[in-house]
Amino acid sequence: QVRLVESGGGLVQAGGSLRLSCAVSGFSSRIYYIDWYRQAPGKERELVASIINGDRTDYLDSVKGRFTIASGSTKNTWTLQMNSLKPEDTAVYYCKPTRVAWGQGTQVTVTS
């Protein structure tokens, strides 16, 4: 059974950092494309970062230079390092690998 787990969210002050993790188990093949999305209260879900083949990355303009998406050291794991966090980064963050259903997400709250 395929299982997706996102973790690492929390409460942090503006300027702080968090590292989100995403892991897919029960999927026999290596996943080469994943996205991180976020959804703030009352807003639509937006694409934050993508990684393809472990090295090609793309970012939402507002997070460029602050967030880094990377593949983990084990198969089908990834991270999203978030630095210099701002209150407007507050949202539920979702990892979305190809061919895997949405997970529960992890809450990130940034206080001013």
PyRosetta script that sets phi, psi and omega in degrees:
from pyrosetta import init, pose_from_sequence

init()
pose = pose_from_sequence("QVRLVESGGGLVQAGGSLRLSCAVSGFSSRIYYIDWYRQAPGKERELVASIINGDRTDYLDSVKGRFTIASGSTKNTWTLQMNSLKPEDTAVYYCKPTRVAWGQGTQVTVTS")
pose.set_psi(1, 132.0)
pose.set_omega(1, -179.2)
pose.set_phi(2, -78.0)
pose.set_psi(2, 132.7)
pose.set_omega(2, -179.4)
pose.set_phi(3, -133.3)
pose.set_psi(3, 132.4)
pose.set_omega(3, 178.7)
pose.set_phi(4, -114.4)
pose.set_psi(4, 129.3)
pose.set_omega(4, 179.4)
pose.set_phi(5, -129.3)
pose.set_psi(5, 124.8)
pose.set_omega(5, 173.6)
pose.set_phi(6, -108.6)
pose.set_psi(6, 142.1)
pose.set_omega(6, -179.6)
pose.set_phi(7, -152.6)
pose.set_psi(7, 170.7)
pose.set_omega(7, 174.5)
pose.set_phi(8, 106.0)
pose.set_psi(8, -6.4)
pose.set_omega(8, 179.1)
pose.set_phi(9, -69.4)
pose.set_psi(9, 171.3)
pose.set_omega(9, 178.4)
pose.set_phi(10, 169.1)
pose.set_psi(10, -166.4)
pose.set_omega(10, -179.2)
pose.set_phi(11, -107.0)
pose.set_psi(11, 128.4)
pose.set_omega(11, -177.8)
pose.set_phi(12, -144.8)
pose.set_psi(12, 152.5)
pose.set_omega(12, 176.8)
pose.set_phi(13, -80.1)
pose.set_psi(13, 155.7)
pose.set_omega(13, 176.5)
pose.set_phi(14, -54.5)
pose.set_psi(14, 136.8)
pose.set_omega(14, -176.7)
pose.set_phi(15, 93.7)
pose.set_psi(15, -11.6)
pose.set_omega(15, -179.1)
pose.set_phi(16, -82.8)
pose.set_psi(16, -175.1)
pose.set_omega(16, -176.5)
pose.set_phi(17, -132.5)
pose.set_psi(17, 152.3)
pose.set_omega(17, 171.3)
pose.set_phi(18, -142.8)
pose.set_psi(18, 152.6)
pose.set_omega(18, 176.7)
pose.set_phi(19, -124.2)
pose.set_psi(19, 114.7)
pose.set_omega(19, 178.3)
pose.set_phi(20, -91.0)
pose.set_psi(20, 145.8)
pose.set_omega(20, 178.1)
pose.set_phi(21, -123.9)
pose.set_psi(21, 150.5)
pose.set_omega(21, 178.6)
pose.set_phi(22, -138.5)
pose.set_psi(22, 132.9)
pose.set_omega(22, -180.0)
pose.set_phi(23, -139.3)
pose.set_psi(23, 134.1)
pose.set_omega(23, 175.6)
pose.set_phi(24, -114.1)
pose.set_psi(24, 126.0)
pose.set_omega(24, 175.9)
pose.set_phi(25, -116.8)
pose.set_psi(25, 159.9)
pose.set_omega(25, 178.6)
pose.set_phi(26, 77.8)
pose.set_psi(26, 11.9)
pose.set_omega(26, 179.7)
pose.set_phi(27, -113.9)
pose.set_psi(27, 114.8)
pose.set_omega(27, -169.9)
pose.set_phi(28, -70.6)
pose.set_psi(28, -33.4)
pose.set_omega(28, -176.9)
pose.set_phi(29, -88.1)
pose.set_psi(29, 156.9)
pose.set_omega(29, 172.7)
pose.set_phi(30, -75.7)
pose.set_psi(30, 137.4)
pose.set_omega(30, 178.1)
pose.set_phi(31, -96.3)
pose.set_psi(31, 126.8)
pose.set_omega(31, -173.0)
pose.set_phi(32, -103.5)
pose.set_psi(32, -7.8)
pose.set_omega(32, -175.7)
pose.set_phi(33, -137.7)
pose.set_psi(33, 122.7)
pose.set_omega(33, 173.4)
pose.set_phi(34, -140.6)
pose.set_psi(34, 154.7)
pose.set_omega(34, 176.3)
pose.set_phi(35, -121.7)
pose.set_psi(35, 151.9)
pose.set_omega(35, 164.9)
pose.set_phi(36, -111.3)
pose.set_psi(36, 130.1)
pose.set_omega(36, 176.6)
pose.set_phi(37, -116.4)
pose.set_psi(37, 166.2)
pose.set_omega(37, 170.6)
pose.set_phi(38, -144.0)
pose.set_psi(38, 153.9)
pose.set_omega(38, 177.5)
pose.set_phi(39, -139.2)
pose.set_psi(39, 116.9)
pose.set_omega(39, 177.0)
pose.set_phi(40, -90.5)
pose.set_psi(40, 157.2)
pose.set_omega(40, -179.8)
pose.set_phi(41, -55.3)
pose.set_psi(41, 129.4)
pose.set_omega(41, 177.5)
pose.set_phi(42, 76.6)
pose.set_psi(42, 4.9)
pose.set_omega(42, -178.9)
pose.set_phi(43, -120.3)
pose.set_psi(43, 162.2)
pose.set_omega(43, 176.7)
pose.set_phi(44, -76.6)
pose.set_psi(44, 155.6)
pose.set_omega(44, 176.0)
pose.set_phi(45, -67.1)
pose.set_psi(45, 136.1)
pose.set_omega(45, -179.5)
pose.set_phi(46, -127.2)
pose.set_psi(46, 148.1)
pose.set_omega(46, 179.3)
pose.set_phi(47, -78.4)
pose.set_psi(47, 126.4)
pose.set_omega(47, -176.5)
pose.set_phi(48, -101.0)
pose.set_psi(48, -45.9)
pose.set_omega(48, -176.3)
pose.set_phi(49, -157.5)
pose.set_psi(49, 153.3)
pose.set_omega(49, 178.1)
pose.set_phi(50, -136.7)
pose.set_psi(50, 152.5)
pose.set_omega(50, 173.0)
pose.set_phi(51, -138.9)
pose.set_psi(51, 134.4)
pose.set_omega(51, -178.2)
pose.set_phi(52, -124.6)
pose.set_psi(52, 131.8)
pose.set_omega(52, 177.2)
pose.set_phi(53, 54.4)
pose.set_psi(53, 26.8)
pose.set_omega(53, 173.6)
pose.set_phi(54, 79.5)
pose.set_psi(54, -7.0)
pose.set_omega(54, -177.0)
pose.set_phi(55, -140.7)
pose.set_psi(55, -24.1)
pose.set_omega(55, 178.2)
pose.set_phi(56, -84.6)
pose.set_psi(56, 121.7)
pose.set_omega(56, -176.4)
pose.set_phi(57, -125.0)
pose.set_psi(57, 156.9)
pose.set_omega(57, 177.4)
pose.set_phi(58, -147.7)
pose.set_psi(58, 147.7)
pose.set_omega(58, -173.6)
pose.set_phi(59, -137.1)
pose.set_psi(59, 150.5)
pose.set_omega(59, 167.6)
pose.set_phi(60, -61.3)
pose.set_psi(60, 138.8)
pose.set_omega(60, -175.9)
pose.set_phi(61, -53.7)
pose.set_psi(61, -39.9)
pose.set_omega(61, -173.9)
pose.set_phi(62, -70.5)
pose.set_psi(62, -12.2)
pose.set_omega(62, 179.6)
pose.set_phi(63, -112.7)
pose.set_psi(63, -3.3)
pose.set_omega(63, 179.9)
pose.set_phi(64, -59.1)
pose.set_psi(64, 135.4)
pose.set_omega(64, -178.7)
pose.set_phi(65, 84.6)
pose.set_psi(65, -11.4)
pose.set_omega(65, 179.3)
pose.set_phi(66, -114.2)
pose.set_psi(66, -35.3)
pose.set_omega(66, -178.1)
pose.set_phi(67, -107.4)
pose.set_psi(67, 146.6)
pose.set_omega(67, 176.4)
pose.set_phi(68, -135.6)
pose.set_psi(68, 123.0)
pose.set_omega(68, 176.6)
pose.set_phi(69, -97.9)
pose.set_psi(69, 141.1)
pose.set_omega(69, -178.4)
pose.set_phi(70, -152.1)
pose.set_psi(70, 157.6)
pose.set_omega(70, 172.4)
pose.set_phi(71, -82.7)
pose.set_psi(71, 146.8)
pose.set_omega(71, 179.3)
pose.set_phi(72, -81.1)
pose.set_psi(72, 178.9)
pose.set_omega(72, -177.4)
pose.set_phi(73, -78.5)
pose.set_psi(73, -16.8)
pose.set_omega(73, 177.1)
pose.set_phi(74, -114.9)
pose.set_psi(74, 160.2)
pose.set_omega(74, -175.3)
pose.set_phi(75, -58.9)
pose.set_psi(75, 135.6)
pose.set_omega(75, 174.7)
pose.set_phi(76, 61.0)
pose.set_psi(76, 41.4)
pose.set_omega(76, 169.3)
pose.set_phi(77, -130.6)
pose.set_psi(77, 148.4)
pose.set_omega(77, -177.9)
pose.set_phi(78, -147.9)
pose.set_psi(78, 162.0)
pose.set_omega(78, 176.9)
pose.set_phi(79, -133.2)
pose.set_psi(79, 157.7)
pose.set_omega(79, 170.8)
pose.set_phi(80, -130.6)
pose.set_psi(80, 104.5)
pose.set_omega(80, 177.7)
pose.set_phi(81, -85.3)
pose.set_psi(81, 125.3)
pose.set_omega(81, -176.7)
pose.set_phi(82, -120.9)
pose.set_psi(82, 114.2)
pose.set_omega(82, 179.7)
pose.set_phi(83, -113.7)
pose.set_psi(83, 164.9)
pose.set_omega(83, 178.5)
pose.set_phi(84, 48.3)
pose.set_psi(84, 48.2)
pose.set_omega(84, -175.7)
pose.set_phi(85, -64.8)
pose.set_psi(85, 147.4)
pose.set_omega(85, -179.2)
pose.set_phi(86, -121.9)
pose.set_psi(86, 156.5)
pose.set_omega(86, 177.8)
pose.set_phi(87, -55.1)
pose.set_psi(87, -32.2)
pose.set_omega(87, 179.7)
pose.set_phi(88, -72.4)
pose.set_psi(88, -5.6)
pose.set_omega(88, 173.7)
pose.set_phi(89, -83.6)
pose.set_psi(89, -6.4)
pose.set_omega(89, 179.7)
pose.set_phi(90, -61.2)
pose.set_psi(90, 124.9)
pose.set_omega(90, -176.9)
pose.set_phi(91, -178.9)
pose.set_psi(91, 171.1)
pose.set_omega(91, 166.0)
pose.set_phi(92, -89.7)
pose.set_psi(92, 127.8)
pose.set_omega(92, -177.9)
pose.set_phi(93, -102.8)
pose.set_psi(93, 135.0)
pose.set_omega(93, -177.3)
pose.set_phi(94, -124.4)
pose.set_psi(94, 137.2)
pose.set_omega(94, 171.2)
pose.set_phi(95, -94.7)
pose.set_psi(95, 134.3)
pose.set_omega(95, -177.9)
pose.set_phi(96, -134.7)
pose.set_psi(96, 89.7)
pose.set_omega(96, 173.9)
pose.set_phi(97, -75.7)
pose.set_psi(97, 155.1)
pose.set_omega(97, 176.7)
pose.set_phi(98, -64.2)
pose.set_psi(98, 144.4)
pose.set_omega(98, 176.0)
pose.set_phi(99, 66.5)
pose.set_psi(99, 14.5)
pose.set_omega(99, 177.5)
pose.set_phi(100, -124.9)
pose.set_psi(100, 137.6)
pose.set_omega(100, -178.2)
pose.set_phi(101, -69.2)
pose.set_psi(101, 159.6)
pose.set_omega(101, 178.1)
pose.set_phi(102, -60.6)
pose.set_psi(102, 144.7)
pose.set_omega(102, 174.8)
pose.set_phi(103, -97.6)
pose.set_psi(103, -166.5)
pose.set_omega(103, -177.4)
pose.set_phi(104, -80.1)
pose.set_psi(104, -21.4)
pose.set_omega(104, -177.1)
pose.set_phi(105, 83.8)
pose.set_psi(105, 170.6)
pose.set_omega(105, 177.9)
pose.set_phi(106, -135.3)
pose.set_psi(106, 132.9)
pose.set_omega(106, -173.9)
pose.set_phi(107, -80.0)
pose.set_psi(107, 131.0)
pose.set_omega(107, 172.7)
pose.set_phi(108, -119.3)
pose.set_psi(108, 123.8)
pose.set_omega(108, 178.8)
pose.set_phi(109, -124.5)
pose.set_psi(109, 123.1)
pose.set_omega(109, -178.8)
pose.set_phi(110, -115.3)
pose.set_psi(110, 120.7)
pose.set_omega(110, -178.9)
pose.set_phi(111, -98.2)
pose.set_psi(111, 150.2)
pose.set_omega(111, -179.2)
pose.set_phi(112, -89.4)
pose.dump_pdb("model.pdb")
